């Protein structure tokens, strides 16, 4: 075994050996294989092979749906965004059964991502839940379907939003040369795999480093927001001006005050130890607990009824626990019931805008629910446990919160663009078209 290969970890040595053997076997087969048929292949295998090399595939029989120039522009849009969004334009055909076309295509492509299909005149999409939640995909597909238009309009509308909301990055296989590989190429490839073990390991390390850099950028953005929350809570403690030995203080008040102080110190300690974006959830959980303790203490001192344990104010958790639910709609969205503090409830009742928490984004400051998935761990500590998804339907953050991955550890499941082969959750791609399984794929109303 070459010295460069011996220096690699044992699992990579084994992988290189297997790949080399497979490539040599394929080369032998290629030397004896008959010439390919003159006509072009069709079916799921052809579509999958094309999507592993480019984000858009148009079956020749459906070229009128998305002409070559529009298809090329759509592919460039996806590649420029660098997100794992796959688009297929296919004809109505027995080769693409509606009931299983999504599962079949996801299995054959083998890469985690968002998959959109225009099948005849119909359109739908599915995604790996860590890349985009079922609710987010369902809401996005619904808005595209209701808007209508030809294939070019619908696909561009879908891709514009999917590129903004999908997690992960474009697969490394895009733009990877011709589909045909001769016997000489296979043999050469085998030699490169064996002799270039160090290169394979370098690629593995580079991909790992890119993922760590992306995670660090998300964590840096979260630190700003969480530090603001911790500072605001510390200022609330200062303004409280409570002394455990003051006249009228009792043991219950002292317990509330001690719990608030402990939560403040706990939040600071947890934030100092944060290593991944998901760790931030525990920090905001502590802050929520501390603010409720302060609200309870304030009620005891004033002789008022003790507050009910409720979610914090939806518009800005720094406002403390909510006191009532109000009807509210985000700009362009449907009304929904959200928990609000007394001040924001009054603003909404008067037809005014509530004082919503904004965070910095590439597009300037935005309300946190429109800032994208990077802020999901922060919101998860305040509104986790499955309580919030319905409040955020139709927002950039809402789609992610509705899925199981918003507060999951960073290594749970594949990132978008990762190769998984057939090892993925088939429920993410269930439902298909016309099999009565709309619920399984996140689509209701009998769609597809």
WOZIBEL-V902222 format. One record per residue. N is the residue number from 0. RES is the residue in three letters. OMEGA is omega in radians with two decimals (999 if undefined). Layout:
BEGIN
n=N res=RES omega=OMEGA
n=N res=RES omega=OMEGA
END
This chain:
BEGIN
n=0 res=UNK omega=-3.14
n=1 res=UNK omega=-3.10
n=2 res=UNK omega=-3.12
n=3 res=UNK omega=3.13
n=4 res=UNK omega=3.13
n=5 res=UNK omega=-3.09
n=6 res=UNK omega=-3.09
n=7 res=UNK omega=3.02
n=8 res=UNK omega=-3.09
n=9 res=UNK omega=3.11
n=10 res=UNK omega=3.12
n=11 res=UNK omega=3.07
n=12 res=UNK omega=-3.13
n=13 res=UNK omega=-3.14
n=14 res=UNK omega=-3.14
n=15 res=UNK omega=3.13
n=16 res=UNK omega=3.13
n=17 res=UNK omega=3.14
n=18 res=UNK omega=-3.14
n=19 res=UNK omega=3.13
n=20 res=UNK omega=-3.13
n=21 res=UNK omega=-3.13
n=22 res=UNK omega=3.12
n=23 res=UNK omega=3.10
n=24 res=UNK omega=3.11
n=25 res=UNK omega=3.13
n=26 res=UNK omega=3.11
n=27 res=UNK omega=3.11
n=28 res=UNK omega=-3.10
n=29 res=UNK omega=-3.14
n=30 res=UNK omega=-3.08
n=31 res=UNK omega=-3.01
n=32 res=UNK omega=3.08
n=33 res=UNK omega=3.12
n=34 res=UNK omega=3.14
n=35 res=UNK omega=3.11
n=36 res=UNK omega=-3.07
n=37 res=UNK omega=-3.07
n=38 res=UNK omega=-3.11
n=39 res=UNK omega=3.10
n=40 res=UNK omega=3.07
n=41 res=UNK omega=3.07
n=42 res=UNK omega=-3.06
n=43 res=UNK omega=-3.12
n=44 res=UNK omega=3.13
n=45 res=UNK omega=3.14
n=46 res=UNK omega=-3.10
n=47 res=UNK omega=3.13
n=48 res=UNK omega=3.14
n=49 res=UNK omega=-3.10
n=50 res=UNK omega=3.05
n=51 res=UNK omega=-3.10
n=52 res=UNK omega=-3.09
n=53 res=UNK omega=-3.05
n=54 res=UNK omega=-3.08
n=55 res=UNK omega=3.04
n=56 res=UNK omega=3.08
n=57 res=UNK omega=3.07
n=58 res=UNK omega=-3.14
n=59 res=UNK omega=-3.13
n=60 res=UNK omega=3.14
n=61 res=UNK omega=-3.06
n=62 res=UNK omega=3.09
n=63 res=UNK omega=3.13
n=64 res=UNK omega=-3.12
n=65 res=UNK omega=-3.10
n=66 res=UNK omega=-3.05
n=67 res=UNK omega=-3.11
n=68 res=UNK omega=3.12
n=69 res=UNK omega=3.12
n=70 res=UNK omega=3.12
n=71 res=UNK omega=3.13
n=72 res=UNK omega=3.12
n=73 res=UNK omega=3.12
n=74 res=UNK omega=3.13
n=75 res=UNK omega=3.12
n=76 res=UNK omega=-3.13
n=77 res=UNK omega=-3.14
n=78 res=UNK omega=3.12
n=79 res=UNK omega=3.11
n=80 res=UNK omega=3.11
n=81 res=UNK omega=-3.12
n=82 res=UNK omega=-3.10
n=83 res=UNK omega=-3.14
n=84 res=UNK omega=-3.09
n=85 res=UNK omega=-3.12
n=86 res=UNK omega=3.08
n=87 res=UNK omega=3.07
n=88 res=UNK omega=-2.96
n=89 res=UNK omega=3.07
n=90 res=UNK omega=2.96
n=91 res=UNK omega=-3.05
n=92 res=UNK omega=3.09
n=93 res=UNK omega=3.11
n=94 res=UNK omega=-3.09
n=95 res=UNK omega=-3.11
n=96 res=UNK omega=-3.08
n=97 res=UNK omega=-3.04
n=98 res=UNK omega=-3.03
n=99 res=UNK omega=-2.99
n=100 res=UNK omega=-3.13
n=101 res=UNK omega=3.12
n=102 res=UNK omega=-3.13
n=103 res=UNK omega=-3.10
n=104 res=UNK omega=3.13
n=105 res=UNK omega=3.14
n=106 res=UNK omega=-3.09
n=107 res=UNK omega=3.12
n=108 res=UNK omega=3.04
n=109 res=UNK omega=-3.09
n=110 res=UNK omega=3.13
n=111 res=UNK omega=-3.13
n=112 res=UNK omega=3.06
n=113 res=UNK omega=-3.09
n=114 res=UNK omega=3.11
n=115 res=UNK omega=-3.13
n=116 res=UNK omega=2.91
n=117 res=UNK omega=-3.08
n=118 res=UNK omega=-3.00
n=119 res=UNK omega=3.11
n=120 res=UNK omega=-3.09
n=121 res=UNK omega=-3.12
n=122 res=UNK omega=3.02
n=123 res=UNK omega=-3.13
n=124 res=UNK omega=3.02
n=125 res=UNK omega=-3.12
n=126 res=UNK omega=2.93
n=127 res=UNK omega=-2.97
n=128 res=UNK omega=3.11
n=129 res=UNK omega=3.12
n=130 res=UNK omega=3.06
n=131 res=UNK omega=-3.06
n=132 res=UNK omega=-3.14
n=133 res=UNK omega=3.13
n=134 res=UNK omega=-3.14
n=135 res=UNK omega=3.13
n=136 res=UNK omega=-3.13
n=137 res=UNK omega=3.14
n=138 res=UNK omega=-3.12
n=139 res=UNK omega=3.11
n=140 res=UNK omega=-3.14
n=141 res=UNK omega=-3.13
n=142 res=UNK omega=3.12
n=143 res=UNK omega=3.14
n=144 res=UNK omega=-3.12
n=145 res=UNK omega=3.13
n=146 res=UNK omega=3.10
n=147 res=UNK omega=-3.11
n=148 res=UNK omega=-3.14
n=149 res=UNK omega=-3.07
n=150 res=UNK omega=-3.12
n=151 res=UNK omega=-3.13
n=152 res=UNK omega=-3.09
n=153 res=UNK omega=-3.08
n=154 res=UNK omega=3.10
n=155 res=UNK omega=3.10
n=156 res=UNK omega=3.13
n=157 res=UNK omega=-3.08
n=158 res=UNK omega=3.13
n=159 res=UNK omega=-3.12
n=160 res=UNK omega=-3.12
n=161 res=UNK omega=3.12
n=162 res=UNK omega=-3.14
n=163 res=UNK omega=-2.97
n=164 res=UNK omega=-3.07
n=165 res=UNK omega=3.05
n=166 res=UNK omega=3.11
n=167 res=UNK omega=-3.07
n=168 res=UNK omega=-3.13
n=169 res=UNK omega=3.11
n=170 res=UNK omega=-3.12
n=171 res=UNK omega=-3.08
n=172 res=UNK omega=-3.12
n=173 res=UNK omega=-3.14
n=174 res=UNK omega=-3.03
n=175 res=UNK omega=2.92
n=176 res=UNK omega=-3.07
n=177 res=UNK omega=-3.12
n=178 res=UNK omega=-3.10
n=179 res=UNK omega=3.10
n=180 res=UNK omega=-3.11
n=181 res=UNK omega=-3.12
n=182 res=UNK omega=3.12
n=183 res=UNK omega=3.12
n=184 res=UNK omega=3.14
n=185 res=UNK omega=-3.13
n=186 res=UNK omega=3.10
n=187 res=UNK omega=3.12
n=188 res=UNK omega=3.11
n=189 res=UNK omega=3.14
n=190 res=UNK omega=-3.14
n=191 res=UNK omega=-3.14
n=192 res=UNK omega=-3.10
n=193 res=UNK omega=-3.06
n=194 res=UNK omega=-3.06
n=195 res=UNK omega=3.14
n=196 res=UNK omega=3.12
n=197 res=UNK omega=3.11
n=198 res=UNK omega=3.11
n=199 res=UNK omega=3.13
n=200 res=UNK omega=3.11
n=201 res=UNK omega=3.10
n=202 res=UNK omega=3.10
n=203 res=UNK omega=-3.14
n=204 res=UNK omega=-3.12
n=205 res=UNK omega=3.11
n=206 res=UNK omega=3.12
n=207 res=UNK omega=-3.14
n=208 res=UNK omega=3.11
n=209 res=UNK omega=3.12
n=210 res=UNK omega=3.12
n=211 res=UNK omega=3.12
n=212 res=UNK omega=3.12
n=213 res=UNK omega=3.12
n=214 res=UNK omega=3.14
n=215 res=UNK omega=3.12
n=216 res=UNK omega=3.10
n=217 res=UNK omega=-3.13
n=218 res=UNK omega=3.11
n=219 res=UNK omega=3.11
n=220 res=UNK omega=-3.14
n=221 res=UNK omega=-3.12
n=222 res=UNK omega=-3.13
n=223 res=UNK omega=-3.09
n=224 res=UNK omega=-3.10
n=225 res=UNK omega=3.09
n=226 res=UNK omega=3.07
n=227 res=UNK omega=3.13
n=228 res=UNK omega=-3.13
n=229 res=UNK omega=3.12
n=230 res=UNK omega=-3.14
n=231 res=UNK omega=3.14
n=232 res=UNK omega=3.08
n=233 res=UNK omega=3.10
n=234 res=UNK omega=3.07
n=235 res=UNK omega=3.11
n=236 res=UNK omega=3.13
n=237 res=UNK omega=-3.11
n=238 res=UNK omega=-3.10
n=239 res=UNK omega=3.10
n=240 res=UNK omega=3.10
n=241 res=UNK omega=3.07
n=242 res=UNK omega=-3.09
n=243 res=UNK omega=-3.10
n=244 res=UNK omega=-3.09
n=245 res=UNK omega=3.11
n=246 res=UNK omega=3.11
n=247 res=UNK omega=3.12
n=248 res=UNK omega=3.10
n=249 res=UNK omega=-3.08
n=250 res=UNK omega=-3.14
n=251 res=UNK omega=3.10
n=252 res=UNK omega=-3.13
n=253 res=UNK omega=3.10
n=254 res=UNK omega=3.11
n=255 res=UNK omega=-3.10
n=256 res=UNK omega=3.13
n=257 res=UNK omega=3.13
n=258 res=UNK omega=3.11
n=259 res=UNK omega=3.10
n=260 res=UNK omega=3.13
n=261 res=UNK omega=-3.14
n=262 res=UNK omega=3.13
n=263 res=UNK omega=3.13
n=264 res=UNK omega=3.12
n=265 res=UNK omega=3.14
n=266 res=UNK omega=3.13
n=267 res=UNK omega=-3.12
n=268 res=UNK omega=3.13
n=269 res=UNK omega=-3.14
n=270 res=UNK omega=3.12
n=271 res=UNK omega=-3.09
n=272 res=UNK omega=-3.08
n=273 res=UNK omega=3.11
n=274 res=UNK omega=-3.12
n=275 res=UNK omega=3.13
n=276 res=UNK omega=-3.10
n=277 res=UNK omega=-3.14
n=278 res=UNK omega=-3.10
n=279 res=UNK omega=-3.13
n=280 res=UNK omega=-3.13
n=281 res=UNK omega=3.13
n=282 res=UNK omega=-3.10
n=283 res=UNK omega=3.01
n=284 res=UNK omega=3.13
n=285 res=UNK omega=3.13
n=286 res=UNK omega=3.10
n=287 res=UNK omega=3.11
n=288 res=UNK omega=-3.13
n=289 res=UNK omega=-3.14
n=290 res=UNK omega=3.09
n=291 res=UNK omega=3.09
n=292 res=UNK omega=3.10
n=293 res=UNK omega=3.13
n=294 res=UNK omega=3.12
n=295 res=UNK omega=3.12
n=296 res=UNK omega=3.14
n=297 res=UNK omega=3.13
n=298 res=UNK omega=3.12
n=299 res=UNK omega=-3.10
n=300 res=UNK omega=-3.12
n=301 res=UNK omega=-3.09
n=302 res=UNK omega=-3.13
n=303 res=UNK omega=3.06
n=304 res=UNK omega=-3.14
n=305 res=UNK omega=-3.10
n=306 res=UNK omega=3.03
n=307 res=UNK omega=3.11
n=308 res=UNK omega=-3.09
n=309 res=UNK omega=3.01
n=310 res=UNK omega=3.04
n=311 res=UNK omega=3.11
n=312 res=UNK omega=-3.11
n=313 res=UNK omega=-3.03
n=314 res=UNK omega=3.08
n=315 res=UNK omega=-3.12
n=316 res=UNK omega=3.10
n=317 res=UNK omega=3.10
n=318 res=UNK omega=3.12
n=319 res=UNK omega=-3.11
n=320 res=UNK omega=3.06
n=321 res=UNK omega=3.12
n=322 res=UNK omega=3.10
n=323 res=UNK omega=3.08
n=324 res=UNK omega=-3.13
n=325 res=UNK omega=3.04
n=326 res=UNK omega=-3.08
n=327 res=UNK omega=3.10
n=328 res=UNK omega=3.03
n=329 res=UNK omega=3.14
n=330 res=UNK omega=3.13
n=331 res=UNK omega=-3.10
n=332 res=UNK omega=-3.13
n=333 res=UNK omega=3.09
n=334 res=UNK omega=3.05
n=335 res=UNK omega=-3.13
n=336 res=UNK omega=-3.13
n=337 res=UNK omega=3.08
n=338 res=UNK omega=-3.08
n=339 res=UNK omega=2.98
n=340 res=UNK omega=-3.07
n=341 res=UNK omega=-3.09
n=342 res=UNK omega=3.14
n=343 res=UNK omega=3.08
n=344 res=UNK omega=3.12
n=345 res=UNK omega=3.12
n=346 res=UNK omega=3.14
n=347 res=UNK omega=3.14
n=348 res=UNK omega=-3.14
n=349 res=UNK omega=-3.14
n=350 res=UNK omega=3.14
n=351 res=UNK omega=3.10
n=352 res=UNK omega=3.06
n=353 res=UNK omega=3.13
n=354 res=UNK omega=-3.03
n=355 res=UNK omega=3.10
n=356 res=UNK omega=3.08
n=357 res=UNK omega=3.13
n=358 res=UNK omega=-3.10
n=359 res=UNK omega=3.07
n=360 res=UNK omega=3.07
n=361 res=UNK omega=3.14
n=362 res=UNK omega=-3.09
n=363 res=UNK omega=-3.10
n=364 res=UNK omega=-3.11
n=365 res=UNK omega=2.96
n=366 res=UNK omega=-3.01
n=367 res=UNK omega=-3.10
n=368 res=UNK omega=3.08
n=369 res=UNK omega=-3.03
n=370 res=UNK omega=3.08
n=371 res=UNK omega=-2.98
n=372 res=UNK omega=-3.12
n=373 res=UNK omega=-3.09
n=374 res=UNK omega=-3.14
n=375 res=UNK omega=3.12
n=376 res=UNK omega=3.10
n=377 res=UNK omega=3.14
n=378 res=UNK omega=-3.11
n=379 res=UNK omega=3.12
n=380 res=UNK omega=3.12
n=381 res=UNK omega=-2.96
n=382 res=UNK omega=-3.06
n=383 res=UNK omega=3.12
n=384 res=UNK omega=3.09
n=385 res=UNK omega=-3.06
n=386 res=UNK omega=-2.95
n=387 res=UNK omega=-2.94
n=388 res=UNK omega=-3.10
n=389 res=UNK omega=-3.13
n=390 res=UNK omega=-3.00
n=391 res=UNK omega=3.13
n=392 res=UNK omega=3.10
n=393 res=UNK omega=3.09
n=394 res=UNK omega=-3.09
n=395 res=UNK omega=-3.13
n=396 res=UNK omega=-3.07
n=397 res=UNK omega=-3.13
n=398 res=UNK omega=-3.13
n=399 res=UNK omega=-3.12
n=400 res=UNK omega=-3.11
n=401 res=UNK omega=3.12
n=402 res=UNK omega=-3.08
n=403 res=UNK omega=-2.94
n=404 res=UNK omega=-2.97
n=405 res=UNK omega=3.12
n=406 res=UNK omega=-3.10
n=407 res=UNK omega=3.08
n=408 res=UNK omega=-3.05
n=409 res=UNK omega=-3.08
n=410 res=UNK omega=3.12
n=411 res=UNK omega=3.08
n=412 res=UNK omega=-3.10
n=413 res=UNK omega=2.97
n=414 res=UNK omega=3.06
n=415 res=UNK omega=-3.10
n=416 res=UNK omega=3.11
n=417 res=UNK omega=3.04
n=418 res=UNK omega=3.12
n=419 res=UNK omega=-3.01
n=420 res=UNK omega=3.13
n=421 res=UNK omega=-3.14
n=422 res=UNK omega=3.11
n=423 res=UNK omega=-3.13
n=424 res=UNK omega=-3.09
n=425 res=UNK omega=3.10
n=426 res=UNK omega=3.13
n=427 res=UNK omega=-3.08
n=428 res=UNK omega=3.11
n=429 res=UNK omega=3.09
n=430 res=UNK omega=-3.14
n=431 res=UNK omega=3.06
n=432 res=UNK omega=2.91
n=433 res=UNK omega=3.12
n=434 res=UNK omega=3.14
n=435 res=UNK omega=-3.09
n=436 res=UNK omega=-3.08
n=437 res=UNK omega=-3.11
n=438 res=UNK omega=-3.09
n=439 res=UNK omega=-3.13
n=440 res=UNK omega=3.11
n=441 res=UNK omega=-3.12
n=442 res=UNK omega=3.08
n=443 res=UNK omega=3.05
n=444 res=UNK omega=3.09
n=445 res=UNK omega=3.11
n=446 res=UNK omega=3.10
n=447 res=UNK omega=999
END
